[in-house]
Amino acid sequence: MSIAIGNDSLFGATAATLDTSDSTSKLESKLNSNLDNSTDEELMDVCKSFESYFVEQLFKEMKKTVPDNDEDNEYLNYFGDMLYQEYAEDVTERGDIGIAQMLYESMKRN
């Protein structure tokens, strides 16, 4: 698939053609080479950081379901995101959910 970028007076771009299939194959080869060179510990760290981020987003969405009080704790308003991040990291380190382990095993197979 090719995408043509024409002359645009707003940006002053010249005519160019981008080949997305070529850039996609370059990206895939770079990712595969990085995956081949990575250690098991690095792969597990990445899987844990993904699980931690996912759990943090779940906590933030759950917080939205609780009605707000006018008397909310001032510190929670300022530091709530940091609190949810720490909770998510704790849950991930304990392995309570197991998303990181499943993701790790799936990536090792492929």
C-alpha positions in Angstrom: 0.0 0.0 0.0 1.3 3.4 -0.9 0.4 6.7 0.6 1.1 9.8 -1.5 1.8 13.1 0.2 1.2 16.0 -2.2 2.4 19.6 -2.2 0.6 21.3 0.7 0.8 25.0 0.9 0.3 24.9 4.7 3.4 22.7 5.4 5.3 23.3 2.2 5.8 19.6 1.6 7.1 18.3 -1.7 5.5 15.4 -3.4 6.6 12.1 -1.8 5.4 8.6 -1.7 5.6 6.4 1.5 5.5 2.7 1.1 3.8 1.4 4.2 4.5 -2.3 3.5 8.3 -1.5 3.4 8.2 0.4 6.7 6.1 -2.3 8.3 8.5 -5.0 7.3 11.4 -2.9 8.6 9.6 -2.4 11.9 8.8 -6.2 12.2 12.4 -7.1 11.5 13.7 -4.6 14.1 11.3 -5.9 16.7 12.2 -9.5 16.0 15.9 -8.8 16.2 15.4 -7.0 19.5 13.3 -9.9 20.8 16.0 -12.4 19.7 18.7 -10.4 21.5 16.7 -9.9 24.7 17.1 -12.0 27.8 14.3 -13.8 29.7 14.6 -11.3 32.5 14.2 -8.4 30.2 11.1 -10.0 28.6 9.6 -10.7 32.0 10.3 -7.1 33.1 8.4 -5.8 30.1 5.5 -8.2 30.7 5.3 -7.1 34.3 5.4 -3.4 33.4 2.5 -4.0 30.9 0.5 -5.8 33.6 1.2 -3.0 36.1 0.1 -0.4 33.6 -3.1 -2.4 32.8 -4.0 -2.8 36.5 -3.3 0.9 37.1 -5.8 1.8 34.4 -8.3 -0.6 36.0 -7.9 1.1 39.4 -8.4 4.6 37.8 -11.5 3.4 36.0 -12.9 1.9 39.2 -12.3 5.2 41.0 -14.6 6.9 38.5 -17.5 4.7 39.5 -17.4 6.0 43.1 -19.4 9.1 43.7 -17.3 12.2 44.5 -17.7 13.8 47.9 -17.1 17.5 48.5 -15.0 16.5 51.4 -12.5 14.3 49.4 -9.1 14.0 51.0 -6.9 16.8 49.6 -3.8 14.5 49.4 -5.8 11.9 47.4 -6.6 14.6 44.9 -2.9 15.4 44.5 -1.3 12.0 44.9 -4.0 9.6 43.9 -2.4 8.6 40.6 0.8 7.7 42.4 -1.1 5.7 44.9 -2.8 3.7 42.2 0.5 3.2 40.4 2.0 1.7 43.6 -1.0 -0.5 44.2 -0.7 -1.8 40.6 3.0 -2.5 41.0 2.4 -4.3 44.3 -0.4 -6.5 42.7 1.9 -7.3 39.7 4.9 -8.2 41.9 2.8 -10.6 44.0 1.5 -12.2 40.8 -2.1 -12.1 41.9 -3.5 -11.6 38.5 -1.0 -13.5 36.3 -1.2 -11.5 33.1 2.5 -11.0 33.0 3.2 -14.7 33.3 0.7 -15.6 30.6 2.1 -12.9 28.3 5.7 -14.0 28.9 4.9 -17.7 28.1 3.0 -16.7 25.0 5.9 -14.5 23.7 8.5 -17.3 24.5 6.5 -19.8 22.4 6.4 -17.4 19.4 
